[in-house]
């Protein structure tokens, strides 16, 4: 569940109702409490989406609406279902106009899916940039959300840095779609610098290398890729992509 893994929320059932920690939304009825528990206990993205829809359908006025929609958005992301991701992220933003999580998901999706000859290319990229920047402005001073439970301040700072990294990545992908390679490289480097999660940091570095290769800066790409490939803990999927980009850089360099 990525950033929205429930870190020791500490739910407890008492008198048929869900007892909440500080600042947690209120549960109004025992039945709503059961639906929320079902959402928290759901295993896998499909089950979480189904549980979220069940909660939102049966309890339209639930104070857990934004939370449920965020979980559904993240679950759609896990499934690589771009269409559902956008739908749930837009619904999240309707529920909470300050949801930096939803803003970043929409910004990243728009930046990644926009193609060179799309008639609405600039409209989509402009919105992606706006949402990414707005999200970064909000998240830099955002307090720890209730659903991070017993997460330490240090853990929340790391999560917040990862959100900032996602913002830079979205801006980088948007710049890449516009063929503004230097801007893209700058944003991807900033994402790699700020990200706390090792996979997020590695992903950003791979985007740096990819942008460098696309710009014909093969030496710069290799300078990023070789340390990555030397990392024994590199995610296997990232390792495969890094190998492909290294071959691309070596081939491109040999043709110069």
C-alpha positions as CSV (number, residue, x, y, z in Angstrom):
1,X,0.0,0.0,0.0
2,X,3.0,2.2,-0.3
3,X,2.8,5.5,1.7
4,X,-0.7,4.6,2.9
5,X,0.2,1.5,4.8
6,X,-1.4,1.9,8.2
7,X,1.4,2.4,10.6
8,X,0.0,1.3,14.0
9,X,-3.3,3.2,13.8
10,X,-4.4,1.3,16.9
11,X,-8.0,0.7,16.1
12,X,-10.0,-0.9,18.8
13,X,-13.7,-2.0,19.0
14,X,-15.5,-0.7,22.0
15,X,-19.3,-0.8,22.6
16,X,-19.7,-1.8,18.9
17,X,-18.0,1.4,17.7
18,X,-14.5,2.1,16.4
19,X,-12.4,4.0,19.0
20,X,-10.1,6.5,17.3
21,X,-6.8,8.1,18.1
22,X,-6.4,11.9,18.1
23,X,-7.7,13.7,15.0
24,X,-9.1,10.5,13.6
25,X,-12.5,11.0,11.8
26,X,-15.5,9.9,13.8
27,X,-17.4,6.7,13.2
28,X,-21.1,7.2,13.4
29,X,-22.6,3.7,13.7
30,X,-21.5,0.2,14.4
31,X,-22.2,-0.9,10.8
32,X,-20.0,1.9,9.5
33,X,-17.3,0.8,11.9
34,X,-17.5,-2.7,10.4
35,X,-17.2,-1.4,6.9
36,X,-14.1,0.6,7.9
37,X,-12.6,-2.4,9.6
38,X,-13.2,-4.4,6.4
39,X,-11.4,-1.7,4.4
40,X,-8.4,-1.8,6.8
41,X,-8.2,-5.6,6.7
42,X,-8.7,-6.0,3.0
43,X,-5.8,-7.9,1.3
44,X,-4.6,-6.8,-2.1
45,X,-5.6,-3.8,-4.3
46,X,-8.8,-5.4,-5.7
47,X,-10.1,-6.2,-2.2
48,X,-9.3,-2.7,-1.0
49,X,-11.0,-1.0,-3.9
50,X,-14.1,-3.2,-3.3
51,X,-14.1,-2.4,0.4
52,X,-13.7,1.3,-0.3
53,X,-16.6,1.3,-2.7
54,X,-18.7,-0.6,-0.2
55,X,-18.0,2.0,2.5
56,X,-18.7,4.9,0.2
57,X,-21.9,3.4,-1.2
58,X,-23.4,2.4,2.1
59,X,-22.2,5.4,4.1
60,X,-22.1,8.3,1.8
61,X,-21.6,10.8,4.6
62,X,-18.7,8.9,6.2
63,X,-15.9,11.1,7.6
64,X,-13.5,8.5,6.2
65,X,-14.4,9.4,2.6
66,X,-11.1,11.0,1.7
67,X,-9.2,8.2,3.4
68,X,-11.1,5.5,1.5
69,X,-10.6,7.3,-1.8
70,X,-6.9,7.7,-1.2
71,X,-6.6,4.0,-0.5
72,X,-8.6,3.2,-3.7
73,X,-6.3,5.6,-5.7
74,X,-3.2,3.9,-4.3
75,X,-4.7,0.5,-5.0
76,X,-5.3,1.4,-8.6
77,X,-1.7,2.6,-8.8
78,X,-0.6,-0.9,-7.6
79,X,-2.7,-2.4,-10.4
80,X,-1.2,-0.1,-13.0
81,X,-4.8,0.9,-13.8
82,X,-4.2,4.4,-15.0
83,X,-7.9,5.1,-15.7
84,X,-9.1,4.1,-12.3
85,X,-6.2,5.9,-10.7
86,X,-7.3,9.2,-12.3
87,X,-10.9,8.6,-11.4
88,X,-10.2,7.9,-7.7
89,X,-7.6,10.7,-7.5
90,X,-10.1,13.2,-8.9
91,X,-12.7,12.0,-6.5
92,X,-10.2,12.4,-3.6
93,X,-9.5,15.9,-4.7
94,X,-13.2,16.7,-4.8
95,X,-13.5,15.4,-1.2
96,X,-10.4,17.2,-0.1
97,X,-9.2,20.1,-2.4
98,X,-5.9,20.2,-0.4
99,X,-5.1,16.5,-0.9
100,X,-1.5,16.7,-2.0
101,X,-1.5,12.9,-2.4
102,X,-4.3,13.2,-5.1
103,X,-2.6,16.2,-6.7
104,X,0.7,14.3,-7.1
105,X,-1.1,11.1,-8.5
106,X,-2.9,13.2,-11.1
107,X,0.2,15.2,-12.0
108,X,2.3,12.1,-12.4
109,X,-0.3,10.3,-14.5
110,X,-0.9,13.3,-16.8
111,X,2.8,13.9,-17.3
112,X,3.5,10.2,-18.1
113,X,0.5,9.6,-20.4
114,X,0.6,12.8,-22.4
115,X,1.9,12.1,-25.9
116,X,3.7,14.4,-28.4
117,X,0.8,14.8,-30.8
118,X,-2.1,14.9,-28.3
119,X,-4.4,17.8,-29.2
120,X,-4.7,18.8,-25.5
121,X,-1.0,18.2,-24.8
122,X,-0.2,21.6,-23.4
123,X,-3.5,21.7,-21.4
124,X,-2.7,18.4,-19.7
125,X,1.0,19.3,-19.0
126,X,0.1,22.7,-17.7
127,X,-2.4,21.1,-15.2
128,X,0.3,18.5,-14.3
129,X,2.8,21.3,-13.5
130,X,0.2,23.3,-11.5
131,X,-0.9,20.4,-9.4
132,X,2.7,19.2,-8.7
133,X,3.8,22.7,-7.6
134,X,0.7,23.2,-5.4
135,X,1.2,19.8,-3.8
136,X,4.8,20.5,-3.0
137,X,3.9,23.8,-1.5
138,X,1.3,22.2,0.8
139,X,3.4,19.1,1.7
140,X,6.6,20.9,2.7
141,X,4.9,22.0,6.0
142,X,2.2,19.4,6.3
143,X,1.6,17.9,9.7
144,X,1.6,14.1,10.1
145,X,-1.8,12.7,9.1
146,X,-3.7,10.6,11.6
147,X,-3.5,7.5,9.5
148,X,0.3,7.3,10.0
149,X,-0.5,6.2,13.5
150,X,2.6,5.6,15.6
151,X,5.0,6.6,12.9
152,X,7.8,8.8,14.3
153,X,8.4,12.3,13.3
154,X,11.5,11.1,11.5
155,X,9.5,8.6,9.5
156,X,6.9,11.3,8.6
157,X,9.7,13.6,7.5
158,X,11.0,10.9,5.2
159,X,7.5,10.3,3.8
160,X,7.1,14.0,3.3
161,X,10.4,14.1,1.4
162,X,9.2,11.3,-0.8
163,X,6.1,13.3,-1.7
164,X,8.4,16.2,-2.6
165,X,10.4,13.9,-4.7
166,X,7.2,12.8,-6.5
167,X,6.5,16.4,-7.2
168,X,9.9,16.9,-8.8
169,X,9.5,13.7,-10.8
170,X,6.1,14.8,-12.2
171,X,7.7,18.2,-13.2
172,X,10.6,16.3,-14.8
173,X,8.2,14.1,-16.8
174,X,6.3,17.1,-17.9
175,X,9.5,18.8,-19.1
176,X,10.5,15.6,-20.8
177,X,7.2,15.5,-22.7
178,X,7.9,19.1,-23.9
179,X,11.5,18.0,-24.9
180,X,13.0,20.4,-22.3
181,X,15.7,17.9,-21.4
182,X,17.8,20.1,-19.2
183,X,14.8,21.0,-17.1
184,X,13.8,17.4,-16.9
185,X,17.3,16.4,-15.8
186,X,17.3,19.1,-13.1
187,X,14.0,18.0,-11.7
188,X,14.9,14.3,-11.7
189,X,18.2,15.1,-9.9
190,X,16.2,17.1,-7.3
191,X,13.9,14.1,-6.8
192,X,16.8,11.8,-6.3
193,X,18.4,14.2,-3.8
194,X,15.3,14.7,-1.7
195,X,13.7,11.2,-1.7
196,X,14.1,9.2,1.5
197,X,12.9,5.8,0.2
198,X,15.7,3.8,-1.5
199,X,13.5,2.7,-4.4
200,X,12.2,6.2,-4.9
201,X,15.7,7.5,-5.0
202,X,16.8,4.8,-7.5
203,X,13.8,5.4,-9.7
204,X,14.6,9.1,-9.9
205,X,18.2,8.4,-10.8
206,X,17.0,6.1,-13.6
207,X,14.9,9.0,-14.9
208,X,18.0,11.2,-14.8
209,X,19.8,8.6,-16.9
210,X,16.9,8.2,-19.3
211,X,16.6,12.0,-19.8
212,X,20.4,12.3,-20.3
213,X,20.3,9.5,-23.0
214,X,17.3,11.2,-24.7
215,X,19.3,14.4,-24.7
216,X,22.4,12.7,-26.1
217,X,24.4,13.2,-22.9
218,X,25.6,9.6,-22.8
219,X,28.6,10.2,-20.5
220,X,26.3,11.8,-17.9
221,X,23.9,8.9,-18.3
222,X,26.7,6.4,-17.7
223,X,27.9,8.3,-14.7
224,X,24.5,7.8,-13.1
225,X,24.0,4.2,-14.2
226,X,27.2,2.6,-13.3
227,X,26.9,3.2,-9.5
228,X,23.3,2.1,-9.7
229,X,24.2,-1.2,-11.3
230,X,27.0,-1.7,-8.8
231,X,24.4,-1.5,-6.0
232,X,23.7,-5.1,-4.9
233,X,20.4,-4.1,-3.3
234,X,19.0,-2.5,-6.4
235,X,15.4,-3.5,-7.2
236,X,15.6,-6.3,-9.9
237,X,13.1,-4.4,-12.1
238,X,15.2,-1.2,-11.8
239,X,18.4,-3.3,-12.6
240,X,16.9,-4.5,-15.8
241,X,15.9,-1.0,-16.9
242,X,19.3,0.4,-15.9
243,X,21.0,-2.3,-18.0
244,X,18.9,-1.3,-21.0
245,X,19.7,2.4,-20.5
246,X,23.4,1.6,-20.1
247,X,23.3,-0.3,-23.5
248,X,21.5,2.7,-25.0
249,X,24.2,5.1,-23.6
250,X,27.1,2.9,-24.8
251,X,25.6,2.5,-28.2
252,X,24.8,6.2,-28.5
253,X,28.3,7.1,-27.4
254,X,29.9,4.8,-30.0
255,X,28.0,6.4,-32.8
256,X,29.2,9.9,-32.0
